[in-house]
Structures are given as C-alpha cells and as structure tokens.
Amino acid sequence: MDSYSRFVAYLKVILPLAAVALLSMLFLLSRSLEPTATLPFARHEVEERVRGQQITAPFYSSTTDSGDEITVSARLARPTGSGGLAEAEALNAKVTLVKGGQIELRSELGTIDPDTDEASFSGAVEITTSTGYTVRTDRLDTTIGDFRASTPGEVRATGPVGRLTAGRMEIGAKNPGGATHMLFKNGVKLIYDPKKSPEQ
C-alpha cells in the first residue's frame, strides 16, 4: 500500500471521530448555558413591560395662536386605555411668551390628551415665572393650543411683593392675542413683605 492510500485510510477513521467529538462538545456546551442568565432585565421588569406599553422621555412642541412657544416633556408616559389619554410621570412644560417672559410648570404626575389638546398636572404642582413668582398647588388643568391654565383648588405663592394664598388661580390672556396674566381669585390673602418690594 502506497503512502497516498494509507493517508486516505487514516482520514476515513480520523474524520468520523473528529465529527463525533465536535458534536459531543456542542451538546455539553448547550447543557451548561442558562438562557435566562443572558437577559438584561429582571423578571419583574420584563413582566411590567409586557403588561403595559410605555414611552420613555416623550417630548411635544407647539406654538399657540398668539405665537407663544410651548414644550411639554415627561420622564415616561403610558396609555390609559381611554381614547388617546396618557398618564405621565415627572411632567414638565415650558411656555415662552411672545411678549416676553417664561412660565414653567412641573408636577410629579399628570395626564396628556392629544385629542383635546389638554394636559393636567397633579401631585406637588409647581409653577414658576420669569417675573419671580413661584406658585404651588395640588392640580393644574391646561389647554395647550391656546395656552390657558386654571387650578380647581387652593394655591400658595411667593413673589416680589411677599406671600399670598387664594382659593384658585387662572393663567391666560384677557383678550385674544393679549398678554398672558396670572389671576388669583376666591379669598386672596397677601402678606406684604417690603424687603421684596421691586422699589427697594
């Protein structure tokens, strides 16, 4: 038998043995792997994501009919199953007024309804203005397209003239296209602080 024939005879034995060895290694490796160990989420996180859809860091921008610019954002939003209404966490809005000045709205929770162009802020609501006012309340209802806002309950505010409380508050323009104002109503009480007076 020449060298070529011997080489072929060796291959007939070696190649099948090598194939068997490779298959054995594949089976052994597949048994040692744990598929769940490679998941990047904990089981409860996966279940939470499957139960309800959510949008992380949603962002909305618009301009009112009078030219005010509005941006609305949140940490996350999820549908409620009632039309287009969505629940939001860490809801924020910023209104840049065409006549000058800014109003910022923040709350722990809220709802957004794109169908009606409305947003409701709830849970530790804070309103700050570029004129130096900070207002806190439990709830603030707003319309985005033609920016208007109102509180159904009491508000507590601090500003350039001191501290005040009121039964409710409204934000908006008295006349279409006019300047935006904050109007306090229902039992307004002002504690005047001369140290905060603009004249001093």
Protein Blocks (a to p, Z undefined) as FASTA:
>chain_A
ZZklmmmmmmmmmmmmmmmmmmmmmmmmmmmpcfklmpcbdfklmmmmmmpgcdehiadd
dddfkopacddddfbdcdehiajbccdehiadddddfkgpadddddfbdcddfknopacd
eehiacddfkopacddfbdcddfklgcdddfbdcddddfkbccddfbdcdddfbghiacd
dddeehiacdddfklpmkZZ
